[in-house]
């Protein structure tokens, strides 16, 4: 697999919403707080009374939905410096008054994914009818994302060049040049975004959630977070343990991980997912991969190497480089229901020497049109948030190669691709956070859901989060793909929905 340029490969790692491909290609989807963090009472006492008491003006925005904006502090530690806007959208509870529980906030992950855009899918394809009867389902775009006050890094051509260019890191000069490219890009993001760029960390987003809880009129937070959304939910629980109502954290991150541990875990996760795909492909008809599973993995690696040397034609005058090929492969590994599209894409590339399907898959993941236009800011919000949440070790070329070899030893196909990256070292804001477990002492029971074959948030991370949270309990789905609720089976759905509706935890150690 080709080596990474600054931040580009990192943007693959934490995509959080399960990929849903229907037809050919259809619509889809940090800092660690101390245990004695701020309480809602303390927040209101810090000149935030007006924000916590603000009236929300809802207006109709499509059949069955209402939208609004909520004001939040730009800087929670200095609220007098100004405010930002949070985009909020809700679907009102459909049941009778005596069925209604309150608001259920949802977050699809990312970091950088739009909750507002996720809401319709959540209502129509994830949440059960009893949940819809009982809750106003409330989605929001976190600070820096989508319709909220958002990160901006310039026009699409600038973003496109940064995200999809093929610039191998083969010596120290390449690293130095890539570092300068990343610095210039980051400075452009700062110029276009302003001080908000330094205030999009996960702790700030969690404090925004408590503000949303208050203005929605709820005494406690009821929440369903997926992938990175579990990190956001756990951070909330650490800050406001007594405000925790019912939290579902599906496809969990381990908050105590360093950036290096995250890289290794995901490299192994995607390696295992690709291995499972190859085995499934070779057992079916029309698979272009022959021999053993290891042979099939080597054939995929060879294909991407070939595309790096000579990009493939991809129809309509477009070309597919190895970066886009990588995205096109990875996106299908989030959901085993998408594996047939990877089979189709590999067959086209290997047998017809064209990359049209891989390009469609890559654009689907990037939320990018054929002409290089981006339909959301998720791919640039991602590094902005992560770079405030995770300190990055600065490595020179030889040190990068040594780390890449360590990762490749446990993830031979994907390892170097995940490890050969500059990370956040050239970003305008550097994280000084010390990663640590989140205990959330005193919180009500919290349900953590883990999938055994999850590539993006490996199952071990869900085990770790459930163990860290003093009131955490793990629900396991034995399956492939990213997250479980809404894409697994009735056993998971019944357990999650019983908890959301009654507060009753599933049987301890339940495996579905």
C-alpha positions as CSV (number, residue, x, y, z in Angstrom):
1,X,0.0,0.0,0.0
2,X,1.3,3.5,-0.7
3,X,2.7,5.6,2.0
4,X,0.7,8.4,3.5
5,X,0.9,12.2,3.1
6,X,0.2,14.5,6.0
7,X,-3.3,13.9,7.6
8,X,-4.5,12.3,4.4
9,X,-4.5,8.7,5.6
10,X,-5.5,9.8,9.1
11,X,-8.7,11.0,7.6
12,X,-9.6,7.4,6.7
13,X,-9.3,6.1,10.2
14,X,-12.2,7.3,12.2
15,X,-15.1,7.4,9.8
16,X,-17.9,6.3,12.0
17,X,-21.2,5.9,10.3
18,X,-21.9,2.5,8.9
19,X,-21.6,2.5,5.1
20,X,-24.8,1.7,3.3
21,X,-24.6,1.0,-0.4
22,X,-27.9,0.3,-2.2
23,X,-28.3,-0.1,-5.9
24,X,-24.9,0.9,-7.3
25,X,-24.1,3.8,-4.9
26,X,-26.9,5.3,-2.8
27,X,-26.9,7.8,0.1
28,X,-25.3,6.7,3.4
29,X,-24.3,7.8,6.2
30,X,-10.3,15.0,22.9
31,X,-9.2,15.5,25.5
32,X,-10.0,13.4,28.6
33,X,-11.9,15.2,31.3
34,X,-11.0,14.9,34.9
35,X,-13.4,13.1,37.2
36,X,-14.1,16.3,39.1
37,X,-15.0,18.2,35.9
38,X,-17.4,21.1,35.7
39,X,-21.0,20.5,36.7
40,X,-24.1,22.1,35.1
41,X,-24.6,24.2,38.2
42,X,-21.0,25.5,37.9
43,X,-21.5,26.2,34.2
44,X,-24.6,28.3,34.9
45,X,-22.7,30.2,37.5
46,X,-20.0,31.2,35.1
47,X,-21.9,34.0,33.3
48,X,-23.7,31.4,31.2
49,X,-27.1,31.9,32.6
50,X,-28.4,33.5,29.4
51,X,-27.1,30.6,27.2
52,X,-28.6,27.9,29.4
53,X,-31.9,29.7,29.6
54,X,-32.1,30.7,25.9
55,X,-35.4,30.0,24.1
56,X,-35.0,27.8,21.0
57,X,-37.0,28.9,18.0
58,X,-38.0,25.8,16.0
59,X,-39.2,26.0,12.4
60,X,-40.4,23.3,10.1
61,X,-37.6,21.9,7.8
62,X,-39.1,19.1,5.8
63,X,-41.9,16.7,6.5
64,X,-41.9,15.7,10.1
65,X,-38.8,17.7,11.1
66,X,-38.0,20.9,12.9
67,X,-34.7,22.9,12.8
68,X,-33.2,25.5,15.0
69,X,-29.9,27.1,16.0
70,X,-28.6,27.2,19.5
71,X,-25.9,29.7,20.7
72,X,-22.9,28.3,22.6
73,X,-19.7,29.9,23.8
74,X,-16.8,30.0,21.3
75,X,-14.5,29.3,24.2
76,X,-16.0,27.6,27.2
77,X,-13.2,28.7,29.4
78,X,-13.7,32.4,28.3
79,X,-17.3,32.7,27.4
80,X,-17.1,36.5,27.2
81,X,-15.0,36.2,24.0
82,X,-17.9,35.4,21.8
83,X,-20.4,32.7,20.7
84,X,-20.9,30.2,18.0
85,X,-24.0,28.6,16.5
86,X,-25.0,24.9,16.7
87,X,-27.3,23.5,14.1
88,X,-30.0,21.3,15.6
89,X,-32.7,19.2,14.0
90,X,-35.4,17.0,15.6
91,X,-38.1,14.5,14.9
92,X,-40.8,14.9,17.5
93,X,-42.0,11.8,19.5
94,X,-44.9,10.1,17.8
95,X,-46.4,8.4,20.8
96,X,-49.0,9.7,23.3
97,X,-48.1,12.1,26.1
98,X,-47.8,9.4,28.7
99,X,-45.3,7.5,26.5
100,X,-42.9,10.4,26.1
101,X,-39.6,10.2,27.9
102,X,-37.8,13.3,26.6
103,X,-35.1,14.0,24.1
104,X,-32.7,11.5,22.6
105,X,-29.6,13.2,21.3
106,X,-27.7,11.2,18.6
107,X,-24.3,11.5,17.1
108,X,-23.0,9.5,14.1
109,X,-19.3,9.9,14.8
110,X,-16.5,11.1,12.6
111,X,-15.2,13.2,14.2
112,X,-16.7,15.5,11.6
113,X,-19.9,13.7,10.6
114,X,-23.1,15.7,10.4
115,X,-25.8,14.7,12.9
116,X,-28.3,16.8,11.1
117,X,-27.7,14.9,7.9
118,X,-27.8,11.6,9.8
119,X,-31.2,12.2,11.4
120,X,-33.4,11.0,8.6
121,X,-31.5,7.8,8.3
122,X,-31.6,7.3,12.1
123,X,-35.3,7.8,12.1
124,X,-36.1,5.6,9.1
125,X,-33.4,2.9,9.4
126,X,-31.9,2.6,12.9
127,X,-34.3,3.5,15.7
128,X,-37.2,1.2,16.5
129,X,-40.8,2.5,16.5
130,X,-41.1,2.3,20.3
131,X,-38.1,4.6,20.6
132,X,-39.6,7.0,18.1
133,X,-42.8,7.0,20.1
134,X,-41.0,7.8,23.3
135,X,-38.4,10.3,22.3
136,X,-37.9,13.5,20.4
137,X,-34.9,12.4,18.4
138,X,-32.5,15.4,18.3
139,X,-29.5,15.6,16.0
140,X,-26.9,18.3,16.0
141,X,-23.8,19.2,14.1
142,X,-21.0,19.5,16.6
143,X,-18.9,22.7,16.7
144,X,-16.8,22.9,13.6
145,X,-19.1,20.7,11.5
146,X,-21.6,21.1,8.8
147,X,-24.4,23.6,9.5
148,X,-22.9,24.7,12.8
149,X,-20.1,27.3,13.0
150,X,-17.8,25.3,10.8
151,X,-14.2,24.7,9.9
152,X,-13.2,26.0,6.5
153,X,-10.0,25.3,4.7
154,X,-10.6,27.2,1.4
155,X,-12.1,26.2,-1.9
156,X,-12.7,22.7,-3.0
157,X,-9.6,22.6,-5.2
158,X,-7.3,23.3,-2.2
159,X,-9.0,20.6,-0.1
160,X,-9.0,18.2,-3.0
161,X,-5.3,18.6,-3.7
162,X,-4.5,18.1,0.0
163,X,-6.7,15.0,0.5
164,X,-6.2,13.0,-2.6
165,X,-2.8,13.8,-4.0
166,X,-0.3,10.9,-4.3
167,X,3.0,12.1,-2.6
168,X,5.0,9.1,-1.4
169,X,7.3,9.6,1.6
170,X,10.5,8.0,0.5
171,X,13.2,10.1,2.2
172,X,13.8,12.9,4.6
173,X,13.4,15.5,1.8
174,X,9.9,14.1,1.1
175,X,9.0,14.4,4.8
176,X,10.2,18.0,5.0
177,X,8.3,18.9,1.9
178,X,5.1,17.2,3.2
179,X,5.5,18.9,6.5
180,X,5.6,22.3,4.8
181,X,2.6,21.4,2.6
182,X,0.7,20.5,5.8
183,X,1.8,23.7,7.5
184,X,0.6,25.8,4.6
185,X,-2.7,24.0,4.5
186,X,-3.3,24.3,8.2
187,X,-2.5,28.0,8.1
188,X,-5.0,28.4,5.4
189,X,-7.6,26.6,7.5
190,X,-6.8,29.0,10.4
191,X,-7.1,32.0,8.1
192,X,-10.5,30.9,6.8
193,X,-11.9,29.5,10.1
194,X,-10.5,32.0,12.6
195,X,-10.2,31.2,16.4
196,X,-12.9,28.5,16.2
197,X,-10.2,26.2,14.8
198,X,-8.6,26.0,18.2
199,X,-12.0,25.4,20.0
200,X,-13.4,22.3,18.3
201,X,-12.0,19.8,20.8
202,X,-14.2,17.0,22.2
203,X,-14.5,18.4,25.7
204,X,-16.0,21.6,24.2
205,X,-18.4,19.6,22.1
206,X,-19.4,17.6,25.2
207,X,-20.1,20.8,27.1
208,X,-22.2,21.9,24.1
209,X,-24.2,18.8,24.6
210,X,-25.0,19.7,28.2
211,X,-26.2,23.1,27.0
212,X,-28.4,21.4,24.5
213,X,-29.8,19.1,27.2
214,X,-30.7,22.2,29.2
215,X,-32.3,24.2,26.5
216,X,-34.3,21.1,25.4
217,X,-35.8,21.0,28.9
218,X,-34.3,17.7,30.0
219,X,-32.9,17.1,33.5
220,X,-30.7,14.2,32.2
221,X,-29.0,13.4,28.9
222,X,-30.4,10.5,26.9
223,X,-28.0,9.8,24.1
224,X,-27.0,7.3,21.3
225,X,-23.5,7.8,20.0
226,X,-21.8,5.7,17.3
227,X,-18.0,5.3,16.8
228,X,-16.4,8.7,17.7
229,X,-19.8,9.5,19.1
230,X,-18.9,7.1,21.9
231,X,-15.9,9.1,22.8
232,X,-18.1,12.2,22.8
233,X,-20.6,10.5,25.0
234,X,-18.0,9.1,27.4
235,X,-16.4,12.5,27.7
236,X,-19.8,13.9,28.6
237,X,-20.2,11.2,31.3
238,X,-16.9,12.1,32.7
239,X,-17.7,15.8,32.9
240,X,-21.3,15.5,34.0
241,X,-21.8,12.1,35.6
242,X,-24.9,13.1,37.6
243,X,-26.6,14.3,34.4
244,X,-26.3,10.9,32.7
245,X,-29.7,9.4,32.0
246,X,-29.3,6.6,29.4
247,X,-26.3,6.5,27.2
248,X,-25.8,4.0,24.3
249,X,-22.2,4.0,23.1
250,X,-21.9,1.8,20.0
251,X,-18.6,1.0,18.3
252,X,-16.5,2.4,21.1
253,X,-13.2,4.2,21.2
254,X,-10.9,3.6,24.2
255,X,-10.4,7.2,25.6
256,X,-7.1,6.2,27.2
257,X,-5.4,5.3,23.9
258,X,-2.4,7.3,22.5
259,X,-2.4,8.2,18.9
260,X,0.1,5.5,18.1
261,X,-2.1,2.9,19.8
262,X,-5.1,4.1,17.8
263,X,-3.1,3.7,14.6
264,X,-2.0,0.2,15.4
265,X,-5.5,-0.9,16.5
266,X,-7.1,0.4,13.3
267,X,-4.4,-1.0,11.1
268,X,-5.1,-4.4,12.6
269,X,-8.8,-3.9,12.4
270,X,-8.9,-3.1,8.7
271,X,-6.4,-5.8,8.0
272,X,-8.7,-8.4,9.6
273,X,-11.7,-7.0,7.8
274,X,-9.9,-7.2,4.5
275,X,-8.9,-10.7,5.3
276,X,-12.5,-11.6,6.0
277,X,-13.6,-10.0,2.8
278,X,-11.0,-11.9,0.7
279,X,-12.2,-15.2,2.3
280,X,-15.8,-14.4,1.5
281,X,-15.0,-13.3,-2.0
282,X,-13.0,-16.4,-2.8
283,X,-15.9,-18.6,-1.6
284,X,-18.3,-17.0,-4.0
285,X,-18.7,-16.5,-7.8
286,X,-16.9,-13.8,-9.8
287,X,-14.1,-13.2,-7.4
288,X,-10.9,-11.9,-9.2
289,X,-8.7,-13.0,-6.3
290,X,-7.3,-16.5,-6.6
291,X,-5.2,-18.9,-4.5
292,X,-5.2,-18.6,-0.7
293,X,-6.4,-15.7,1.4
294,X,-2.8,-14.5,1.7
295,X,-2.5,-14.7,-2.0
296,X,-5.6,-12.6,-2.4
297,X,-4.3,-10.0,0.0
298,X,-1.1,-9.8,-1.9
299,X,-3.0,-9.3,-5.2
300,X,-4.8,-6.3,-3.7
301,X,-1.6,-4.8,-2.5
302,X,0.0,-5.4,-5.9
303,X,-3.0,-3.7,-7.6
304,X,-2.6,-0.6,-5.5
305,X,1.2,-0.5,-6.1
306,X,0.4,-0.7,-9.8
307,X,-2.1,2.2,-9.6
308,X,0.5,4.2,-7.7
309,X,2.9,3.7,-10.6
310,X,0.3,4.4,-13.2
311,X,-3.1,5.7,-12.3
312,X,-6.1,4.0,-13.9
313,X,-8.6,5.6,-16.3
314,X,-11.9,5.9,-14.5
315,X,-14.4,7.1,-17.2
316,X,-15.4,10.6,-18.3
317,X,-11.8,11.7,-18.6
318,X,-11.2,10.9,-14.8
319,X,-8.3,9.0,-13.3
320,X,-7.9,6.9,-10.2
321,X,-4.7,7.3,-8.2
322,X,-3.6,5.1,-5.3
323,X,-4.9,7.4,-2.7
324,X,-8.4,7.2,-4.2
325,X,-8.0,3.4,-4.7
326,X,-7.2,3.1,-1.0
327,X,-10.3,5.1,0.0
328,X,-12.4,3.0,-2.4
329,X,-11.2,-0.2,-0.8
330,X,-11.5,0.9,2.8
331,X,-15.0,2.3,2.6
332,X,-16.5,-1.1,1.8
333,X,-15.0,-2.6,4.9
334,X,-17.3,-0.7,7.2
335,X,-20.2,-3.0,6.4
336,X,-20.0,-6.5,5.1
337,X,-23.2,-5.7,3.1
338,X,-20.9,-3.6,0.9
339,X,-18.4,-6.3,0.1
340,X,-20.0,-7.2,-3.3
341,X,-19.2,-3.7,-4.4
342,X,-15.5,-4.2,-3.6
343,X,-15.6,-7.5,-5.5
344,X,-17.1,-5.6,-8.5
345,X,-14.5,-2.8,-8.2
346,X,-11.5,-5.2,-7.9
347,X,-12.7,-7.2,-10.9
348,X,-13.0,-4.1,-13.0
349,X,-9.6,-2.9,-12.0
350,X,-7.8,-6.2,-12.3
351,X,-9.5,-7.6,-15.4
352,X,-10.4,-4.5,-17.4
353,X,-7.7,-2.1,-16.1
354,X,-10.2,0.7,-15.3
355,X,-11.1,2.3,-12.0
356,X,-14.5,3.6,-12.4
357,X,-16.2,1.7,-9.5
358,X,-13.3,2.3,-7.2
359,X,-13.5,6.0,-7.9
360,X,-17.2,6.0,-7.2
361,X,-16.6,4.3,-3.9
362,X,-13.8,6.7,-3.0
363,X,-16.0,9.7,-3.8
364,X,-18.8,8.2,-1.8
365,X,-16.6,8.0,1.3
366,X,-15.1,11.5,0.8
367,X,-18.6,13.0,0.2
368,X,-17.1,14.3,-3.1
369,X,-18.6,14.7,-6.5
370,X,-16.9,13.7,-9.8
371,X,-15.7,17.2,-10.4
372,X,-13.9,17.4,-7.1
373,X,-16.5,19.3,-5.1
374,X,-17.2,18.4,-1.5
375,X,-20.7,18.2,-0.3
376,X,-19.7,18.5,3.4
377,X,-16.7,19.7,5.5
378,X,-16.4,16.3,7.3
379,X,-12.9,15.5,5.9
380,X,-11.4,18.8,7.1
381,X,-13.3,18.9,10.4
382,X,-11.8,15.5,11.1
383,X,-8.2,16.6,11.5
384,X,-9.2,19.9,13.2
385,X,-10.9,17.9,16.0
386,X,-8.4,15.1,16.3
387,X,-5.4,17.4,16.4
388,X,-6.9,19.0,19.5
389,X,-7.7,15.7,21.1
390,X,-4.5,13.6,20.4
391,X,-0.9,14.6,20.9
392,X,1.2,13.4,17.9
393,X,4.8,12.2,18.2
394,X,7.1,14.1,15.7
395,X,9.1,11.6,13.8
396,X,11.8,12.1,11.1
397,X,11.9,9.8,8.1
398,X,14.0,7.0,9.6
399,X,11.8,7.0,12.8
400,X,8.6,6.9,10.6
401,X,10.0,3.9,8.7
402,X,10.8,2.1,12.0
403,X,7.2,2.7,13.3
404,X,5.7,1.7,10.0
405,X,7.6,-1.6,10.1
406,X,6.3,-2.2,13.6
407,X,2.7,-1.7,12.4
408,X,3.3,-3.7,9.3
409,X,4.4,-6.7,11.4
410,X,0.9,-7.0,12.8
411,X,-1.0,-5.6,9.7
412,X,1.0,-6.5,6.6
413,X,-1.4,-5.1,4.0
414,X,-2.5,-1.9,5.6
415,X,0.2,-1.3,8.2
416,X,2.6,1.0,6.4
417,X,-0.3,3.0,4.9
418,X,-1.6,3.7,8.4
419,X,1.8,4.5,9.9
420,X,3.6,6.6,7.3
421,X,1.9,9.9,8.1
422,X,2.9,13.2,9.7
423,X,-0.3,13.3,11.8
424,X,-0.9,16.6,13.4
425,X,2.6,17.9,13.9
426,X,2.2,20.7,11.4
427,X,-1.3,21.7,12.4
428,X,-1.8,25.2,13.8
429,X,-2.9,23.9,17.2
430,X,-1.1,21.1,19.1
431,X,-2.8,19.0,21.7
432,X,-1.3,18.9,25.2
433,X,-3.8,16.4,26.5
434,X,-2.6,13.4,28.4
435,X,-4.9,10.5,27.4
436,X,-6.4,8.7,30.4
437,X,-9.3,6.4,31.2
438,X,-12.7,7.9,31.8
439,X,-14.4,6.6,34.9
440,X,-17.6,8.7,35.1
441,X,-18.0,7.9,38.8
442,X,-21.6,8.3,39.9
443,X,-23.1,8.0,36.5
444,X,-26.2,5.9,35.9
445,X,-25.7,2.6,34.0
446,X,-24.1,3.1,30.5
447,X,-24.5,0.6,27.7
448,X,-21.5,0.0,25.5
449,X,-22.0,-2.0,22.3
450,X,-19.1,-3.8,20.5
451,X,-18.8,-5.7,17.3
452,X,-16.3,-8.5,17.1
453,X,-15.3,-7.8,13.5
454,X,-15.4,-4.0,13.7
455,X,-12.5,-2.6,11.6
456,X,-12.7,1.1,12.6
457,X,-13.2,0.7,16.3
458,X,-11.9,-2.8,17.2
459,X,-13.9,-4.9,19.6
460,X,-11.1,-4.6,22.2
461,X,-11.8,-0.9,22.5
462,X,-15.4,-1.5,23.5
463,X,-14.2,-3.9,26.1
464,X,-11.8,-1.3,27.4
465,X,-14.4,1.5,27.6
466,X,-17.0,-0.7,29.3
467,X,-14.3,-1.7,31.9
468,X,-13.2,1.9,32.4
469,X,-16.7,3.3,33.0
470,X,-17.7,2.5,36.6
471,X,-21.3,2.0,35.5
472,X,-20.4,0.6,32.0
473,X,-21.7,-2.7,30.7
474,X,-20.8,-4.4,27.4
475,X,-23.2,-5.9,24.9
476,X,-21.4,-7.9,22.2
477,X,-22.5,-8.6,18.6
478,X,-20.6,-11.3,16.8
479,X,-20.5,-9.8,13.3
480,X,-18.6,-8.0,10.7
481,X,-18.5,-4.2,10.1
482,X,-18.6,-1.0,12.0
483,X,-21.1,-0.6,14.9
484,X,-24.1,-2.9,15.6
485,X,-27.4,-1.2,16.4
486,X,-29.5,-0.7,13.3
487,X,-27.4,-3.1,11.2
488,X,-27.1,-6.3,13.2
489,X,-30.0,-8.4,14.5
490,X,-33.1,-8.4,16.7
491,X,-31.1,-9.5,19.7
492,X,-29.0,-6.2,19.7
493,X,-32.0,-4.1,18.8
494,X,-34.2,-5.6,21.6
495,X,-31.4,-5.1,24.2
496,X,-30.6,-1.5,23.1
497,X,-34.2,-0.4,22.9
498,X,-35.2,-2.0,26.2
499,X,-32.5,0.0,27.9
500,X,-33.5,3.2,26.1
501,X,-37.1,2.7,27.0
502,X,-36.9,1.4,30.6
503,X,-33.3,1.8,31.7
504,X,-33.1,-2.0,32.1
505,X,-29.6,-3.3,31.2
506,X,-29.4,-6.5,29.2
507,X,-28.1,-9.6,30.8
508,X,-24.5,-9.2,31.9
509,X,-22.2,-10.5,29.2
510,X,-24.9,-10.9,26.6
511,X,-23.5,-11.9,23.2
512,X,-25.8,-11.6,20.2
